[in-house]
Amino acid sequence: MTKRSRHERAQRASETERVRQIQAAWAASTPANVAREFEHAVQSARTRGPLPPRPDMAPGTAPNPPRPGHEPKPPKEVTRGRRPR
């Protein structure tokens, strides 16, 4: 756990309070029907839960298989040839 100075803890607490004030002001400025729709969307997202993890693939790889005849080559087997005399 990270230790924080008294000043930094106070600064974080004031930032948190300011964010709460901004959120309350935003909620008060939205029309009631829009706020209800937003709250409904938030609740449905929370009940849905997180998305399942994506498959472990290399960056930039398309999530579809290669076309027939364009499969990647298998890795070469390292074989040692005969030494010249």
Secondary structure, 3 states (H helix, E strand, C coil): CCCCCHHHHHHHHHHHHHHHHHHHHHHHHCCHHHHHHHHHHHHHHHHHCCCCCCCCCCCCCCCCCCCCCCCCCCCCCCCCCCCCC
